[in-house]
Amino acid sequence: MPQKIYTKYSPDELWELCISNDHKAFKELYDREFKYLFAFGLKIYPHKPDVKDALQEIFTDLWVNKSTRKINHIRFYLLKSLKYKLLKCKPDGKIIEINALSKEDQILPLVVNDGDSKAKEIQKILSQLPKSQQEILHLKYYQGLSNTQIAEILGIKYQSVSNRLHRILNGFRKKSKKISV
Amino acid sequence: MDQESNFDSLLNNDFFIEWIKTHPSESEWQAFKAKHPLPDEDLELARSIIVQVTKPPSNEGQDYFQAEVWKNIEKATIPKYKSRLKVFGFLAIGLLALLFIFFKYTQQSPQVDTNIALKKADQWIEYTNTSDSNWPVDLSDGSQVILEPQAKLKYPRHFSKKTRKVQLTGHAFFDIAHDTLKPFYVYTNEALIRVLGTSFYVKAGESDKDVQVIVKTGKVAVYNGKDVVEYRAKKIDRIEPLVVTANQIATLEKSNLKFHKRLVSTPMLTKSLESIKKIHFENTTIHEIALALEKAYGVEIVIDERIKSDCRLTTTLTDQPLFEKLKLICDPLGLEYLEKDVRIYIIGNCKI
């Protein structure tokens, strides 16, 4: 029997495999999502032991109760669970403003020495965006969240998500034009 | 619609995003560009943005946390891991009874820990390796136990203050962290093993006809379970452990509960001397060579009284197994070696 190549599955497909009791798929899902969830968690509540515990509980619970969980979008589910779990740990229940984060807490991968000059140019513009804008792009394209879901995760209004996206993307377009001219 | 909102709606189009994520071929992409009203420049930009932003995260540095948290999740989600409360009760009482008797009658009272974990009933973990490969279990003191398939280990989440105790059924390799103040005990059905800090292999499967303890490094004391029971009944007044050192195997036959020990078939260099892989001897007496080997392998070598100090040899020993080294030494001198119990004897008349 050919071995499953788990890295080729999307997160939602991995979740489907988890439901059919595939623990290796569960491991792959964990490996793929941990880093971002950990960074995202620290942003809500900058206390590593609590973020670790929360992630441990969420993933354990996910596996133990997999047959009864109705999850359409696994990444959204994970982000949302982590957010609400950590807000319970926090005395003020507020999300920290993303721009207040220190420089090393990069949200996007932003591999600068990678790809052709066009790719590098895009990476440069991306890295210069404010953190809150990088965050929205990440949630939108990497995590594949809808604008409504982004609004819930970030605790802002739906309209605000659309407006920000518009501003980011078109700002991008203008900058890119300037560079290529 | 103007180009700005066209650009915007393209980057908000789920179908477009998903399509780009699947990495369409260059010809598909060219065909798409030809049909789309936006200028190529904008389309290329939209595609690059999605490709760049959807790259998997590369920020390193959290690997340690990732592995650490996974370990705990794994324990809680792999069905083999069970924290059996009920079984623990019996186990704790059993251990308590056995230990109490054991210590009471062996006069090792300074080490007695009668407050065995009874109160911490929920702290015991029972783990059976139902996979078909070896499985490492890390204990709270830093020791590691590698369970072979089907092996079962009961161990506390945290060891008590005075001793470290685990129970084994099946085959496993133990690498025990050194702690002279906290002896480490392995309970099996027929034998009790006591160590301070060493590495050894235990074969104690239910279907095995004997219990075997094979020591890799250090020193291990093995007690016969029958002796412990007879002690308790006061049928015998003292109990002697069998002391097993590196490269020795202690065997306890289940049929007659008798102990014996012998050398392993391929003695290995003991841990502390692993670096000495190559030894050169220049016109050296056989006695000195034997002493070097004794140190390197932790195995006693006895030399025939008839062999005198004029029996000398020039040779270089590298990484051959011990018995081949012995052959290289003995053959040119016309000597022979034989293995008896746990010793090696070199006998014969030296030709030189």
HADDOCK unambig.tbl for C-alpha pairs under 7 A between the chains (distance, minus, plus):
assign (segid A and resid 34 and name CA) (segid B and resid 66 and name CA) 6.54 0.50 0.50
assign (segid A and resid 35 and name CA) (segid B and resid 62 and name CA) 6.69 0.50 0.50
assign (segid A and resid 52 and name CA) (segid B and resid 69 and name CA) 6.55 0.50 0.50
assign (segid A and resid 56 and name CA) (segid B and resid 69 and name CA) 5.94 0.50 0.50
assign (segid A and resid 56 and name CA) (segid B and resid 73 and name CA) 5.88 0.50 0.50
assign (segid A and resid 59 and name CA) (segid B and resid 73 and name CA) 6.85 0.50 0.50
assign (segid A and resid 60 and name CA) (segid B and resid 73 and name CA) 5.45 0.50 0.50
assign (segid A and resid 60 and name CA) (segid B and resid 76 and name CA) 6.50 0.50 0.50
assign (segid A and resid 60 and name CA) (segid B and resid 77 and name CA) 6.25 0.50 0.50
assign (segid A and resid 63 and name CA) (segid B and resid 77 and name CA) 6.51 0.50 0.50
assign (segid A and resid 64 and name CA) (segid B and resid 77 and name CA) 6.56 0.50 0.50
assign (segid A and resid 108 and name CA) (segid B and resid 57 and name CA) 6.77 0.50 0.50
assign (segid A and resid 109 and name CA) (segid B and resid 55 and name CA) 6.95 0.50 0.50
assign (segid A and resid 109 and name CA) (segid B and resid 56 and name CA) 6.94 0.50 0.50
assign (segid A and resid 109 and name CA) (segid B and resid 57 and name CA) 4.68 0.50 0.50
assign (segid A and resid 109 and name CA) (segid B and resid 58 and name CA) 5.33 0.50 0.50
assign (segid A and resid 109 and name CA) (segid B and resid 59 and name CA) 6.23 0.50 0.50
assign (segid A and resid 119 and name CA) (segid B and resid 48 and name CA) 6.68 0.50 0.50
assign (segid A and resid 122 and name CA) (segid B and resid 49 and name CA) 6.74 0.50 0.50
assign (segid A and resid 123 and name CA) (segid B and resid 52 and name CA) 6.99 0.50 0.50
assign (segid A and resid 137 and name CA) (segid B and resid 53 and name CA) 6.97 0.50 0.50
assign (segid A and resid 138 and name CA) (segid B and resid 53 and name CA) 6.22 0.50 0.50
assign (segid A and resid 141 and name CA) (segid B and resid 50 and name CA) 6.40 0.50 0.50
assign (segid A and resid 141 and name CA) (segid B and resid 53 and name CA) 6.39 0.50 0.50
assign (segid A and resid 141 and name CA) (segid B and resid 54 and name CA) 5.86 0.50 0.50
assign (segid A and resid 142 and name CA) (segid B and resid 53 and name CA) 6.13 0.50 0.50
assign (segid A and resid 142 and name CA) (segid B and resid 54 and name CA) 4.31 0.50 0.50
assign (segid A and resid 166 and name CA) (segid B and resid 8 and name CA) 5.97 0.50 0.50
assign (segid A and resid 169 and name CA) (segid B and resid 8 and name CA) 6.63 0.50 0.50
assign (segid A and resid 170 and name CA) (segid B and resid 4 and name CA) 6.68 0.50 0.50
